[in-house]
Amino acid sequence: MQCNETRVDIRIPDPEDLKELMRTRPLIFKFNNAMPFSEESILLMKEIFGGNLGEGSMVMSPISGSCISSMKIGRKVFINSGLLAMARGGITIEDGVMIAANVQLLSNNHDPYDLNILTCKPVLIKRQAWIGAGATILPGISIGEHAIVGAAAVVTKDVPDYAVVAGNPARIIKTLDPEKFKD
């Protein structure tokens, strides 16, 4: 994954960002307060993510973060409740990914010398990966195909395909057998 850093000065308002914020904030509020699996919640989910939500994917409420509508979510993805998506740097979730409750996907951070500057790097979660409950994925990280991120792990480095990582900082504790997957 190409991982170029972009920098955003939050003191300088971007009219397009403001317009999208004004569109999505009320939708996210309604989504977070709608009955799960109701027609209302499904329609709100589709409106929030628009064309960036793949067929058969489901995002459970509540969700929070910034630039959420810019996330790209593949087909047959399941995201459980409590997602925090700081998506200004870009978040791509490929097909078949499972994300447990209370996961944090962070594609932006603050410059330590000027907190009004956001440093943004994309997050990529490749197909069929599984992110455990309470895990945190930091800016610029790629999670490999069929990889597993253990509960409460803090991922500070790319995770290879078929790797199982756990801990803070996350480290490889096991490698899965590619022959056992039915792709």
Order of alpha helices (4+ residues) and beta strands (2+ residues): beta-alpha-alpha-beta-beta-beta-beta-beta-beta-beta-beta-beta-beta-beta-beta-beta-beta-beta-beta-beta-beta
